[in-house]
Amino acid sequence: TKADYEALTFYENRNYILDDGSIYDVAVKTQDSTYVFGVNDALVSLSGNNTTGVIGNENLPFASWEFAITQMDLSGNATIWVEGGTYSMNTEGLGYAVVEQDFENELTIRSKPNQTVILGHSYQIYSIRFMNSSANVTFKGFTFRPYTNELATFYTNGTISVENINVLDCIFENYGVSHTYSALFQSSGTNVGTKIKRCTFQQGLGKLTAQFENATDVDYIGNI
């Protein structure tokens, strides 16, 4: 099952066929999952509108996942589907995305199957900032495009805690283009249960360091 595969801490040399329709050759996805839009899900589209977007109605998409997440029920067990295209994360004009929700169960933010979604931004330090203690958020299937002088993709505000923040099947473009290092996660607070799995890092001049301060129970497997 999908749950069994995501619970693995190492991959055997074989194919994995999951119950969501996806297929992996060891840690490489060879077939994407099927698209099933649920009643608690949200759709994001380049043609969407954050004013008229509605949870549970794929005919009324949002314009950005970072706004859609503020409309999701905190019980979780839902997905924000993002249609193909290039998006600039820009919560309230800050130039990056803000996450401050603490979900009871997993909330998945992911690209629609077989579509390429590029997430960029215009802030020089980080892409996504956790402003309050957050839990149970999964990012899946995105291409992250760093801005000039980016230091970290994910950053936590001060000494707040994050738990079960997962990054799966993502591509990190040209990481560290202007630095001696770039951090995937940069945090001064506690970081529990983070999973970085099956991601590809296209390094530039800098060196990627998976930086986890005060972190426990971190899985970092199947990455290239």
N, C-alpha and C positions, 0 to 999 in steps of 0.2 A: 504494500500500500504506500501511498504518498507519505503518510505519517511514519511508517517503518523506515523508509528511505531517508527521510530528513533526520531521523534519530541516529543514523549510523555515524560512527566516529572514524571509520575508514571504509574504503570502497574495494570490493573484490574485483578481480579482472573478469568481468562478465557484463552482460546486459541486464538492466533493471527496467521492467515494464510496470508502470504504476497505474493505480486505479483512476487517476485523473486523465488518462490518455497519453501521458508523456512517456518517453523512452530515453534512457541514458545508457551510453556505452561507457561503463565505469562511472566517470564524473562528467562526461561530455554529453550534453543534450542532443539527441539526434531526431527527436520528434517532440513538438510542443504539446501542451495539454489542450484539451477541448475547452471551448468557451461556453460557460454556463453562467448567465447573469441571474443573480439571486434577488429576492425581494428586499434585502437589506444592503444591496450593493450600490455602488455609484459608478458612473461612467464619466471619464474626462476626455475632452476632444478639443482640438484646435479651434473648432467652430462652436465650442460650448460657451456657456454664460454662467458666471457665478451667482448672478441675481436670480436667474430662472431655473438653474439646475435643481433636480429633485432626486432624492434618494429613492432607489427602487424603480426608476423610470429611465431606461437607456435612451429614450427619445428626447429627454431633457438633460443633456450632459452638462457638467461643470467645465470651466475653463482651465482649472488648475487642481492638481491633487492636494496641494497644501491648503486650499480653501475647502475642498471636499472633505478632508479629514476632520475639519472642525464641525461638520454637520453629521458625522457618523455617531451612532449610538455607542456609548462607552462599554457596552457588554461585548463588543467585538464580534468574532465569528462572521466576518464580512470581508468583501474585497472592493477596493477601488481600482477599476480597470482603466488603463490609460491607452488611448488610441495612438497609432503611429504618428511620429512627427518630432520636431525639435521644440522643446519648451524651455523658457527662462524662468527659473524659480525666483519669486520676488514677493514674498509675504509683506504686505503693507508697505511696499516700496523700499524694503530693506536690502534688496539685491541677493537674498538667499531665502531658503525655506525655513519656517519655524514649525517645530513639533512640540506640543505641550500637553498631549493627551495621555492618560494612563488607562489603557484598555484592560478589561478583565480577562478577555480571551484574545486570540490572535486577530489582528487587523492587517490584512495584506494589501499592499500597494504594488501593482504589477502592470507590466505591459500586456496588452491583448495578445493572445497567441499568434505567433508568426508575424508580428509587427515590430518594427524598430522604433524605440522611444529613446530620444536623447534628452537628458536633463542637464541644462547649463545654468549659469547664474552670472551675476555681474559684481559680486563682492570678492575682495581679494584674499580673504582669510579662509572661509569655509563655505560649503554648499548648503548643509543642513544643520541647523542648530536646535538642540533640545533645551527649551527654556525652563521647563519644570520637570519633575520626576516623571519619567515615561516608561511604559512597559508594553510588551507584546505587539511590536510593530515590525512587519516584514517588508523589505523592499526586494522585488524580484524582477529580473529580466530587463533591467535598464542599462543604458550606456551613460555613464557619468562623464561630463565634459568639464574639466577644470578651467577656472579663470586664471589669468596671469597672476603669479605669486601666491597661488593657493597653498595653504599650509595643511589643511585637513579637509576631508570630505564631511565627516560627521564630528560635531563639536558639542560638548555639554557645557551649559552655563554654570560657571562657578563650581560648587561642590555638590550639585544635585546628583541623584542616582538614576541610572537607567538599567532596565532589566529586560532580557529577551528581545533585544533589537537584532534582527536577522537580515543579512544581505546575501541573496542567493542568485546565482546565474547572471551576474552583472559584469559589465565591461567598464574598466576605468581607463579612459583615454590618456595617453601621453603624460603619465603621472610624473610630477616633480620636474616640469619643464624648466623652472627657473630657480630650483632650490637644491641644496645638498641633501635634503630629505623632504618627504611629505608623509603625513600621518593619515592612516585610514580613519581611526578613531582617536580623538584627542580629548582627554577628560581628566579633571582633578577630583571628580567624585567617584563613587563606586559604579562598577560596570559588571553586571552579573548575567551570565548566560548568553552573551553575544555569540552569534554563529556567522562566520564568513565562509561561505561554501561555493565552490565551483565558479569562482570569479576569475576574470582575465585582466591582468594589469599590463598595459602598454606603456612601459616606462620610457621617460625621456632622459634628460641629463641627470635628474635627481635619483635618489634612492628611496623606494617605498619602505616605510617602516610601519608595521601594524602596531601602533602604540596604544597600549591599554594600561592606564595607571589605575591601581587599586582594583584590578579586574580578577574575577574568579569564574570558573566554569566556562571558559571561552573555547569554542571549536573553530579551528582555522584549517580546513581540509579541502582537497580537490581543487586548489587554486593554481593558476598558471602565471 
